[in-house]
Amino acid sequence: MYLADDYEIFRTGLRTVLRFAGEVEIVGDSAILPEILELIEAAEPDILLIGDGPETSRLIQSITERFPTIKILVLGSDTILFSPLKVGGYLSKESSSDLVRSAIKTIALGATVWNPVSLESMFKPGEINCGKSGSNPGNIVLTQREKQLLSLLAGGKTNKEISLEVGIAQVTVKKALQTLFAKIGGTNRTQTVMKASQLGLI
């Protein structure tokens, strides 16, 4: 993992927090410098944890183009200033140490982690049309199982983790999520969570 933030005290604090994460190895850290892409390339991290700031959006764009396999977790405020579809997760800098460690492990497994309050900041009321064109978002009714799945999805759980927690087969989880995506109007996990958050479903 590589830590990128302009404040050294923030990076030092993260190192302390992640020291107890077990499997996490920090291969480098720095401020968001002009040469940060070269530093990241030399460090070869699997995950980049970056603090949100004025250059974050531009940096994420450059990283996703140059290093498409690196998973990105952003720690910032409750307002997202870039497209969340380019990163693996976004949490508030006020998140607990346990949540940050859990989010890193979740993203490493290929899932996503989002702060619902931050997702809501991406959209203006009524900006998202859910389902078929002209449909009324208020007509969306989720079953208790779908509400449970949506909550786990928003928490960044993988299909395997959902399967274990809910007590159903992974193939059943996959089919249930496909149904949930269609009902909410999302095409993938991230988009579904964003729309559900905007609609007040989570």
C-alpha positions as CSV (number, residue, x, y, z in Angstrom):
1,M,0.0,0.0,0.0
2,Y,1.1,3.6,-0.8
3,L,-0.1,6.5,1.3
4,A,-0.5,9.9,-0.3
5,D,-1.5,13.1,1.5
6,D,0.0,16.5,1.8
7,Y,0.0,16.4,5.6
8,E,2.8,14.4,7.1
9,I,0.9,14.0,10.5
10,F,-2.0,12.4,8.6
11,R,0.3,9.9,6.9
12,T,2.1,9.1,10.2
13,G,-1.3,8.5,11.8
14,L,-2.3,6.2,9.1
15,R,0.9,4.2,9.4
16,T,0.1,3.8,13.1
17,V,-3.4,2.6,12.4
18,L,-2.4,0.2,9.6
19,R,0.4,-1.3,11.7
20,F,-2.3,-3.3,13.4
21,A,-4.0,-4.4,10.1
22,G,-1.8,-7.5,9.9
23,E,-1.6,-8.3,6.2
24,V,-1.1,-4.6,5.1
25,E,2.4,-3.7,4.0
26,I,3.1,0.0,3.4
27,V,5.6,0.3,0.6
28,G,5.8,4.1,0.5
29,D,4.3,7.4,1.4
30,S,4.6,11.0,0.3
31,A,2.8,14.3,-0.2
32,I,1.0,14.8,-3.4
33,L,4.1,15.9,-5.3
34,P,4.6,16.5,-9.1
35,E,6.7,13.4,-9.2
36,I,4.2,11.2,-7.2
37,L,3.4,9.0,-10.3
38,E,7.1,8.1,-10.5
39,L,7.2,7.3,-6.8
40,I,4.1,5.1,-7.0
41,E,5.6,3.3,-10.0
42,A,8.8,2.6,-8.1
43,A,6.9,1.4,-5.0
44,E,4.6,-0.9,-7.0
45,P,1.6,-0.9,-4.5
46,D,-1.6,-2.9,-4.9
47,I,-3.6,-0.2,-3.1
48,L,-3.3,3.6,-3.0
49,L,-4.8,5.3,0.1
50,I,-5.1,9.0,-0.7
51,G,-6.3,12.0,1.2
52,D,-8.8,14.1,-0.7
53,G,-7.5,17.5,-1.8
54,P,-7.3,20.0,-4.6
55,E,-5.2,17.7,-6.8
56,T,-7.0,14.4,-5.9
57,S,-9.3,14.3,-8.9
58,R,-6.5,14.9,-11.4
59,L,-4.2,12.4,-9.7
60,I,-6.9,9.7,-9.7
61,Q,-7.4,10.3,-13.4
62,S,-3.7,9.9,-14.0
63,I,-3.3,6.8,-11.8
64,T,-6.3,5.0,-13.4
65,E,-4.8,5.6,-16.8
66,R,-1.3,4.7,-16.0
67,F,-1.8,2.0,-13.3
68,P,-5.2,0.5,-14.0
69,T,-4.7,-2.4,-11.6
70,I,-4.0,-0.2,-8.5
71,K,-7.1,-0.1,-6.2
72,I,-7.8,3.3,-4.7
73,L,-9.3,4.3,-1.4
74,V,-9.9,8.0,-0.7
75,L,-10.2,9.5,2.8
76,G,-11.9,12.9,2.7
77,S,-14.8,15.0,3.8
78,D,-18.5,14.3,3.3
79,T,-18.4,15.9,-0.2
80,I,-16.9,14.0,-3.1
81,L,-15.4,16.2,-5.8
82,F,-14.7,13.6,-8.4
83,S,-16.3,10.6,-10.2
84,P,-16.6,7.8,-7.6
85,L,-16.6,5.3,-10.4
86,K,-12.8,5.6,-10.7
87,V,-12.0,4.5,-7.2
88,G,-12.6,1.5,-5.0
89,G,-14.0,3.4,-2.1
90,Y,-14.4,6.7,-0.2
91,L,-14.6,7.2,3.5
92,S,-14.7,10.2,5.8
93,K,-11.4,11.1,7.4
94,E,-13.4,10.9,10.6
95,S,-13.9,7.2,10.1
96,S,-12.8,4.8,12.9
97,S,-9.5,3.0,12.7
98,D,-11.4,-0.3,12.5
99,L,-13.5,0.9,9.6
100,V,-10.4,2.0,7.6
101,R,-8.6,-1.3,8.2
102,S,-11.8,-3.2,7.2
103,A,-12.2,-1.0,4.1
104,I,-8.7,-1.7,2.9
105,K,-9.2,-5.5,3.3
106,T,-12.5,-5.2,1.5
107,I,-11.0,-3.3,-1.5
108,A,-8.1,-5.7,-1.7
109,L,-10.7,-8.5,-2.3
110,G,-12.2,-6.5,-5.2
111,A,-15.2,-5.1,-3.5
112,T,-16.1,-1.4,-2.8
113,V,-16.7,0.6,0.3
114,W,-18.6,3.9,0.4
115,N,-19.7,6.5,2.9
116,P,-23.4,7.0,1.9
117,V,-23.4,10.6,3.1
118,S,-20.5,11.3,0.6
119,L,-22.4,9.6,-2.2
120,E,-25.4,11.8,-1.7
121,S,-23.2,14.9,-2.2
122,M,-22.6,13.7,-5.8
123,F,-26.1,14.4,-6.9
124,K,-28.8,17.1,-6.7
125,P,-32.3,16.0,-5.7
126,G,-34.1,14.4,-8.6
127,E,-30.9,14.1,-10.6
128,I,-31.1,10.3,-10.7
129,N,-33.9,8.6,-12.6
130,C,-34.2,5.1,-11.2
131,G,-35.6,2.3,-13.4
132,K,-37.4,2.8,-16.7
133,S,-37.7,6.2,-18.2
134,G,-40.6,8.1,-16.7
135,S,-40.9,5.8,-13.7
136,N,-41.6,7.1,-10.2
137,P,-38.7,6.3,-7.8
138,G,-41.3,6.3,-5.0
139,N,-42.7,3.1,-6.4
140,I,-39.6,1.1,-5.6
141,V,-40.4,-1.3,-2.8
142,L,-37.6,-3.5,-1.4
143,T,-38.2,-6.8,0.4
144,Q,-36.5,-7.3,3.8
145,R,-34.0,-9.6,2.1
146,E,-33.3,-6.9,-0.6
147,K,-32.8,-4.3,2.1
148,Q,-30.4,-6.6,3.9
149,L,-28.5,-7.2,0.7
150,L,-28.3,-3.5,-0.1
151,S,-27.0,-2.7,3.4
152,L,-24.3,-5.4,3.0
153,L,-23.5,-4.1,-0.5
154,A,-23.1,-0.5,0.8
155,G,-20.7,-1.9,3.4
156,G,-18.5,-3.3,0.7
157,K,-19.1,-7.0,1.3
158,T,-18.1,-9.5,-1.3
159,N,-20.6,-12.1,-2.6
160,K,-18.8,-14.7,-0.5
161,E,-19.1,-12.6,2.7
162,I,-22.8,-11.9,1.9
163,S,-23.4,-15.6,1.4
164,L,-21.9,-16.4,4.8
165,E,-23.7,-13.6,6.6
166,V,-27.1,-14.2,5.0
167,G,-26.9,-18.0,4.9
168,I,-27.5,-18.5,1.2
169,A,-25.4,-19.9,-1.6
170,Q,-23.2,-17.6,-3.6
171,V,-25.0,-18.4,-6.8
172,T,-28.2,-17.3,-5.0
173,V,-26.5,-14.1,-3.9
174,K,-25.4,-13.3,-7.4
175,K,-29.0,-13.8,-8.8
176,A,-30.5,-11.7,-6.0
177,L,-28.0,-8.9,-6.6
178,Q,-28.8,-8.9,-10.3
179,T,-32.5,-8.5,-9.4
180,L,-31.7,-5.7,-7.0
181,F,-29.6,-3.9,-9.6
182,A,-32.5,-4.0,-12.1
183,K,-35.0,-2.8,-9.5
184,I,-32.9,0.2,-8.4
185,G,-31.6,0.9,-11.9
186,G,-27.9,0.4,-11.4
187,T,-25.6,-1.5,-13.7
188,N,-23.0,-2.5,-11.1
189,R,-22.4,-2.5,-7.4
190,T,-21.1,1.1,-7.1
191,Q,-23.8,2.7,-9.2
192,T,-26.5,0.7,-7.4
193,V,-25.3,1.9,-4.0
194,M,-25.1,5.5,-5.3
195,K,-28.6,5.5,-6.6
196,A,-30.0,3.7,-3.6
197,S,-28.4,6.4,-1.3
198,Q,-29.8,9.2,-3.4
199,L,-33.3,7.6,-3.2
200,G,-33.1,7.2,0.5
201,L,-33.1,3.4,0.4
202,I,-30.1,3.2,2.6
